[in-house]
Amino acid sequence: LSATVLCTRQLFDLAAMNGFANLSVSHRAGRRHSIASLAPLLALLLAALKQLQFPGCNSWLLVGTKFVPPRRIVALHAAPLDVRTEVRGEVGTESFRRFFLDGQGQEISPWHDLPLGTDVEGEYWMVTEIPKMTKAKMEIATKEASNPIAQDLKKGKLRDYHGPIFWNYGYLPQTWENPSVEHPELRVMGDNDPVDVVEIGTRVHEQGEISKVKVLGALAMIDDGELDWKIIAIAADDPSAGELRDLKDVEEKLPGVVSGIREWFRWYK
């Protein structure tokens, strides 16, 4: 599911359709509408998250349960993306953060502001959180402003994997596993995070690297009762990318990789 963008004008139209006559938000043009109650507004916004997507409008972006002012999508189907990262804090401590900056040096969200698709069908942008052969469990901070990469915490302690991960690990920007939608066969809800990617190529990615990947398949994993998809992909420029089209090809040409991913996460979980 793509991250949903709500245009203010269309938001008010939706409010009228749903019978909320007294809803209000401060419009960017300066007009204000009366507020009767925040409760129906929140209900409307959460409902709209499932219904609407209005790219290219003067919009507000829903991040978690808060709306933030519109920000520029860095590029649509662009290559390369004009994005760099900046480390703040110390590596190996709770203070560590890797922020993403656009060409003007402004903070952007690597979840909401980067494009998903590239100019090639079947290829997508991936953001690497954890380079292969490393142990620190790094992930974007979905509840922090600008969503920097940070090391995950559990019971107040920095988390490491049980051993090094053998693939580059990250996520697809502008995707989200909906925690209110039940999978029709697995009967579990999404985990409220971006869709994860396991990149099986030969090259070690840098943390925060944004690269084109070719999707080969997916594994559905259940973590603490939540659905956690693992997209299996390969970097578009990897020497093996041309001969891999799906997981059947992976099994034939790279035997043990798919079962290795499954077992590695089974041990970790």
N, C-alpha and C positions, 0 to 999 in steps of 0.2 A: 504494500500500500504506500502510495506516495504521501509525503508530509502534506497536510491539507492547508491551503491558503484561503482565507476568507476575505472577500472584498467588502468594505464597510457598506457601500450602497446596496449590494446584494444581500448582506446580512440583515439590513432593515426590511428588505423585501420579504426575506424568509420569515422575519418576525411577524410581519403583517399576515402572511399566509397561515401562520400557526396561532394567530389570535392574541399575540402579545402586543397590545396597543401602546403600552407605556414604557417599553424598553428604551434604554438609552446608552449611547457611547459618545465620547467626544470625537466628532468628525474632524479629519485632518484639515478641512477647509475652514474650520472654526465654528461650525454650527453645533449646538448641543440639543439633546432631546431629553425630556423629563424622565426621571428614574422612579419607577414604582417599587421595584424590588430587585435585588441582585440574584436571588434564587432562580427566577424564571430565565434570566439572562444566561446564567451558567448552564442551565438545562438546555437552553437553545444552542449555545455554543458547542456543547458536547454532542448534541444531536447533529449539528451541522458538520462536525468533524467527520462523520460517517457519510455525509451526503454530498458535500460540495468540494470542488476544486476550481479555483479561479486564477490561473496563472496570468501574469501580465497586467494585473490591476493594481490600483492604489490600495494596498491590502494590509491587513494585520495578520500576524502569524501566531498560531497557537503553539506554545511550548509548554508541555506539561499541562498545567491548569491555568497558565497565565498568557495573556496576549501581549505581544511586544510590537513596537512600531515596525513598519515594513523595512526590509533590508534588501539590498540588491543581490539577486542570484548572480554568483560570480560569472558564470558563462552557461550558455546552452549549447551542448554538443561542441565544446571548444577543445582545442588541443594545441599546445599544452595550456593548462590552466594557470593563470597568473596569481599564484598563491605561494606563500612561504610560511614557515613556522618559526616560533620564537619560544625558547624555554625560559621559564621563570621558576624560581625556587631551586632546591637541590635534588639531584637524582638520588633515588633511594630513600626519600623522606616524604612525609605527608604534604610538604609544601610544593612538591614538583608539579608543574603544569606545562603542557605544550600547547600554546595558542596558535591559531591559524589567522594569517593576515592577508588582506588582498593587496593589489598593486599599489594602493595608496597608503598602505600601512595600517589600515583599519581592521579591527578584530571582526572576524566572521565566524559563523558556526559551520564546522565541517560536516554537520548533520543536515542542517536546514538550508544552507546557502550554496552548497556545491551541487552540481547537476548529477543526475543518476545516469542518463543515457549518453552515449557518445555518438559519433557520426557513422558508426558501423553497427548494423543489426546484429544482435546477440552479444555485443560487448557493452560493458558498463564500467563506471568509475568505482574504484575501491579505495578506501582509506585504510592504511595499515596501522593498527594499534600495537601489535606484538610481532616483531621480526622473528623469523625462524631461528631456532636454536637458542632462544632466550627463555627465561623462566618468570620474569616479573609479569604479573597479571595487570596489564595496562588496558584502559578503556576510556572512551569519551565520557565525560561527566555530564550525563543527560539532564541533571537538575541544576547545573551551574550556568551562569551567563556565558554565552559564546561556546559552550560545550568543549572545553580544552581536554586533552588527554591527561589522565592522572592514573596513579596506581590504585587499584581497588583495595578497599579496607574490609576486614571481617573481624568483628568483635574488637575494633579499635586497633587492629594490627594490619600492616601492609601484607598483601597477599602475593604469594608466589605459587607457580604450578608445582606439581609433584616432581617434575623433571622438565627438561627443555621441550618446547613444542617444535615439531619437525617441519612445520609449514608456516608461511606467513599468514597472519590472522588479522582480520579487520572487519569491515562492514560496508554495506552499500548506502551511500547518502540518500536522503529523502525517502527512506523506507521505514516501516514501523510495524511491529507485530502487535496487533490490536488485542488488548487484554479483555475486551468485552465481546469478542467474537469467538465462538467455539468451533473447532475443527470438526467437520461432519463425521469423520471416521475415528479420529483419535480421541475426541470428546474432551479436549483440553483447550484453554484459552492461550492467546499470545502472551509473551513475557514483557511487553511494554518497552522494548528496546529496538534499535535498528536491526535489520537482518544481517546476521553474521556471514562472513566469507572465509573459507579456508583456501588459500592460494597454493597450489602444489608445484609451482615452477622451480627452476634450479637456482635462481638468483635470490639472495637475501635482500629483502626490502628494508628501507630505513623507516624508523618510527615516524608516523605522520606523512609518509609518502602517499601521493595520490596517483594511482596507476590504472590503466585500462586492463580489464580482465575479460576473458571469454568464459561464460558460464557453461559448465558441463553437466551439472545435476545438483541434487540436494539430498541431505539426510535430515529426517525429522527426529529431533531429540526432545525428551521430556525431562525438564529440570525442576525439581520441587513442585511438580504438578502443573508446570507451565510449558507451553510449546516453544521450542527454541530451534528454529531452522538453521542448518549449516549449509550454506551454498558452497559447492565445490567448484572451483574455477582455476584458470591458469592465466598468467600474464599474457596479454595479447602479443607481446614481442618475444615470448619464450620460444626457444628452438623447437619445442615439441607441440606448440599450440596448433600448428597447421594440420597435424595428424590426429588430433584429439577433438572429437565432436560431441561425445557424451560419455556417461560413466561406463558403458560397455567398452568403449575404446580405452578408457583408463585401465579397466580390469585386464584387457588384453596386452596393452603395451607397457603399462606400469603396474604389474601385479603386486598386490599387497598394500597399495596406497589407500584404497577405499576402506578395506577392512582395518588398516592401521589407524585411520582417522576415527573410525567407529570405536575401536578398542581404546584409543588414547583418551577420548572423551568419556568413555565408560569408566575408566580408571579415575579420571579427574573428578567426575561427578559422584 
